[in-house]
Structures are given as structure tokens and as C-alpha cells.
């Protein structure tokens, strides 16, 4: 399949999956769109929202729509790493009488993993996901076990109930491509939710993609070209968050403790490629980068005490950086933020 045919297949699959998801999920179009962008980019996601907004249902519906294996892991304070990755047990061969270790796979061995309320378990158990997310494998007893492909970790967390929770370390948050905020439904959507969920109805989903087709779509996304000036635009946005870089806007110096790292640039480029491909376009643009900047950066910017006191959020900082970063190439700047950002 050539690249043009691959893009058309990707665009069609995106439309079909969205249709299947909305058989179950009412509204939340932006959330679904961002989730699909991450999936086709081979990225992991955090979904943050108050209880009752169908975050868990959305993830399970996505897995059903793509005909992928799915496991839900309910994170609790007493959950241990072996409860996620699996463990070795001693098995006796009755014929010979010998005993050997046998690895029993944990729930992480599936295509789509729902890490439900991930901030309810201690860092030791949260860290059990790190190797899986980055390397697509787990190591138990010194032996590596490869995870199925494609592999996605979709984590949910509750932003309002902080008692008995353990915030994700910054290093682990950085492994997630997007942080997606799930908000309350609109008036018409909530009315439809009440009507459909209190009736004796059951939606039947038609699977759109299997694992092999999904991987082909992911490879097609990575083959989307991205021009140098688009890459530099993404770099200027990210570099403008780094207080230590020096040449950054005053509002960043005043409100940011730590900015985003190089992985943010990678995910901006990947997200832009995916957005272009899902729209049927064969090249990523600055507008594509701008569209994915918020979910890529909001969990990679660490605000300081002054920002928290004034109620300045990472979203507000990203919005102001986007306003002050022109979406065009600037000759002779070397990509430095100082040359393209307006002064306060």
C-alpha cells in the first residue's frame, strides 16, 4: 500500500472509529479526537476529570471499536508491581519431579490498558508501568517479556479528591503523550445521556481495525513529511517554556519553575503528523502543531508558588506562548525563542 492509499485508509478508519465510539459516548468530541490522535501516533494518554464523566467507558469502547484486547487495572493503595506485570511461580513436573519457575502474565499483557485512578497507588507501583510504556516490555526475574503490539496505556485520574492519592512523578508524566481534560457535558448532551442510560438499550459496535491494521496506520503517520520550519515552530514553543534558557517571556520567568523537555518537541511533531493524516493531508503544518500544543504541554510545565497563588495554570501559560509565537519561519534565528517572541 503506497502512502496516498495509506492516508486514505487512515482517514476512513478514523471516521469509522469515531462513529462507533459515539454510539456509546454522547458528546465529548474534542476528547475523542485527542484520544484518537494519540492512538494513531502510538502514544499514551492521561484522562483527567471528575467522577462520572465516562472516562472508563470511553477507553473500553475505544478498545471494542478497534477489536483490540483490553484489560482494566484498578489502582489502589495496596496494589503491588507484580499485580500489574505478573510474577514467577514454582511449577512441579509430576513426571520427573523437577521444579521450575513459570512466568504468569499480569494484566499489562494486552493491547489497551486502562490504568484506572492511577494516582491512587504509591510511586513504586506506578513505576511498574514505566518500562512497559517506554520499551514495550517488562522485566521479571531478570528475563524480558515483550508486550503485544500495538500497546497503549490510558490512565485516568481524579483532580478533586486528593486525600489518599499519590501525584504522578514528573518523569512518568513525561511518558504520556497527551494529558486530556474531560469536562462536564453540554446541556443537550447531558439530557441525551440521561435518556439513553436509563432506557433498556444496548449499543452493538462493529470493530473497525485489528492489531495489524492499527500498526500499519501508525507507520503511515510516521511517514507523513514535516517541513523544517514546522519543526522549528514546535521547538520555539517548547523552548519558550524553559526558564533556564534565558530568552523567554517575562510571564514565563514569573510563573514557571521547570519547562518541557525534548520529548515535548517529538510529541508535537508526531501529533501534528497524525492530525494531518486523519484529515487526509500529506504534510503537517504549523496549525497542526498549534492544535496539539495544549494536551502535549499542560502536564510538562511545572508552575511555581507565585503562579499557584495567582491561579495561573499551565493551560494559561501555553495559551499565551502560542499567542506570542508566530507560526512562520524566521530566517537567521537558529530557532531561538528570543527572536520570535513578542515582549510583554
N, C-alpha and C positions, 0 to 999 in steps of 0.2 A: 504494500500500500504506500503510494507516494505521499508527500507532505500535504498536498492540497486535499487529497481524499481523506487523510487522517484528520485534518482540521474540520472537514465537513462531518465526519463521523463523530468527532468530539462535540461539535455544536449540536448535532441531533441528539446525542446521548445526554447532554446537559439539559436540553429541553424536556426530554422524556423523564429523566430522574426528577426534575423539578415538579413535573405534573404528578408523578407518583407520590412524592412527598406531600404535596398539597391535597391529596386525597384524605390524608390523616391530619396534617398540620394546617391550621387555619391562620392565615396572615404570616407574619414574620418573614416577609420576602427577603429583606436585607440579610437577615441571619442565615437563611437557607443559601443565599447567593454566596456569602462569605465562606460558609462551610464547604460548599462545592468547589470554590476556588482553591481552598487549602487541600482538599482531597485530590483534585487533579494535579496539584503541584507536589504531591507526595509529602504533605506537611501535617503536623499535629495541631490540635486546637484546644484552647480553654474556652468553655462557655460559662459565663458568669451571669447570674440572675437570681432573683428571689425565688423561693419555693413555689411550685405550682405553675410554672411557665412552660411546661412540656419539654424541658431540655433533654431529659432521659428518653422520652417518647420520640423526639426528633432524631436522636442518634440511632435508636433501634430501627426506626422507619427508614433511615438512610441505608442501613446495612441490608434491610429486606429489599429495598428498591434496587440494590446493586448485586443481589444474590451472593453476598459475602458472608463468611462465618462471623459470628458476633458473640462476644462474652461481656457480661456486665460484672464489674468488681465494685462491691460496695465498701468504700473505705471507712474504717472505724479505728478508734484509738488502739485496739488490741490486735489489729491486723499485722502480720509478720511478713517479711520479704518472701519467705518460702511459700506463703499463701498465694502469692502472685506468680512467681517464676516457676514453682514446682520444687520437688525435693527428691532425694535419693532414698530408697528403702532397700532393706536386705531381703532378697528373694532366694528361697531354697529350691534347688533342683532335686526333686524327690527320687529321680532315677540314680543320680550319682551321689547325692547327699551333700554336694558342694553349695556354698552360699555366695551369691554375687550381688553387687549393687545394681539396682534398676532405677532409672530416672522416670518419675511420674510427672508428666507435664502439668503445669499450672494453667490457670485461665488466660494467661497472657498469650497463649498459643492460639490465636485467632486473627482474622484479618482486621476486624474492627473491635477495639477495646474501649468500653465505656468505663472510665475511672470516675465513678460517681462520688461526689463530695470529696475530692482528692485532698482538700485541706483539713480533713478530719482525722488524718493519720499522721504519726510522727515522721520527721525527716528521714529516718532510717528506712522506713517502708516506702516513702515517696521516692527515695533514691533507687529502689529496685527497678523503677521504670527508666532510669537514665540510660543504661546500656542498651536496653531494648529500643528506645526511641532513636538513639544516635546510630547504633551499629546493626540494628535489626537482628539481634541475637541476645541470648542470656548465657551466663557462665555459672554453672553449678558443679561443685566438687572438682574444679579445675578443668571441666570439659565444656566446650562451647556447643550450644544448641541453637540452630538457625530458626528464626521465626518465619511464618508463612508470608509470602508477598502477594499483594500489597499489604502493608501494615500501617494502621493508624491508631493513635491514642487520642481519644476525645474526652477531655476531662471537664467535669462540672464543678463549680464551687458557688457557695452561698456568700454574698458580700455583706449581709446584715447581721448574721449570727456569728459572733467572734469567740464566744465562750467555748473552750474546749477545742479550738481549732489551731492548726499549725500552718502559718503562711508559707507558700512555696518559696524555697530559696531562689535568689535571682538567677543562679546558674541553671536551675531546672526550668524556670520560666522562659529562659532564652532558647530552650529547645523547642518550644511551641512556636509555630509559625504565626498563628493568629491568636489574639485574645478577643473573643466575640462577646459583646454585651447583649444579653437578651432582656428586652424591656417589656413592660406591660402591653397587652394587646390593645388595638384601637377599639372604639365603641362598637362598630359593626362587626369586627372580628370576634370580640368577646361575646356578643349576642349569638353569633353563629356557633361559637364553642359551646355555650350553654345548651343550645338546641340540639346539636349533634351528639354531644357526650352524654346527654340524659335520655336519648332515644335508643331503641333496640336496633342499632345499626352496626355493621361491621364492614370495614373497607378492605377489599381484596387488592393487593398490589401485584403488578406484573414486573418481575425482575428485568432490568434493562441491560446491565453489564455483568459479566462474570470476572473472575480474578485476572484471567489472561487479557481480556479486552481492556480492563481498567489499567493494567500495566502498559499496554500499547498506547492508551490515551496519555498516560503520564510521560512516556517517552516523546510523544508528539508535542506536548507542551514544552519540553526542554529543547526541542529543535526549532522553536519559534525564534527568529532573529530579534536582537535588540541592539539598537544603534548606540554608538559611544556616547552621544550627547544625552541619551535617555539614562544610560548607566551613570553618567556624571551627575545628572539631576537627582537620582536616587542617593548618590554619595553626598551631595551637598545637603540634602535634607537630613541625613543621618549625622553627618559631621557637625551640623548646626546644633545638635543636642549635647555635644561634648564640651563641658565647661573647661576641661583641661587643655582643649585645643587653642584657647585664647581668643581667636577671632570669631566670636559668636555674639548674638544679640544680647543686649543688656537684660531682657526679661528672662533669658535662659540662665545667665550668670546668677540672677537673683533667686531663681526658683528650682534649679536643678542641682542635685548632688552628683549624680552619675548619668551619663548618656548611653546611647545604644552602641553596640559593637558591630564588627564587620558582618556578623550573621544577619543583622537587620538589612544591610545592603543586598545580601544574597536573596533574602525572602522578598524584598521589594521587587527585585528583578524577576524572580520566579512568579510572584503574584501578578505582576504586570503581564508576563507571558501568558499565564493561564487566562487572565481576563480577556486578552486579545484573541486567544484561541477559541474561547467559549462564545465570543461574539462573531466568530467566523473570519477574523482578520489574521493576516500572515505576518504581522510585525507588531511589537509592543511600542507604546507611545508614552510620553510624559503624563498624559491624562490617566493612563492605566496605573502608573506608579502612584500618582496622587490619590487615586481611588482606593488603593490598598494600604496607604500610609498609616491610617488610624489603627486598624487592627494589628498591623505589624509592630508599631512603635509604642502603643499605650502601655504595654507591660515591660518595656525595656528602658523606660525613663524613670529614674528614681528621684522623686522630688524631695526637697529639704524641708526643714521645720518652718521656714518662712512661707513656703508655698502651702503647706498643710494648714498653717494658721490663717492664711488669707483665702483658703478654699480654692486654690489654683490646682487643677487636676492635670494629669499627663495629657488628656484629650485637648485641653485648652492650650497647652504648650505646643502640641503637634499642629493644631489648627493655626496658631499664629506663625509658626515656622513655615507652613505651607503658603500662607498669605504673603510672606516676605521672601519666598524663594521662587524666582521666575522660572517658568517651565520652558527654558530655551538654552541653547548652548552659548557659553561666554568664552570667546576666544582669548587665549593667553592667560587664563586664570589659574590653570593647573587644578581646577575643580575646587578651589578653596572657598569656603562659605563666606569669607570676608569680602570677596569681590562681588558677590551676588545678592547679599542680604542688605535690605534697607536698614538704615539706622533708626533707632527708636525716636 
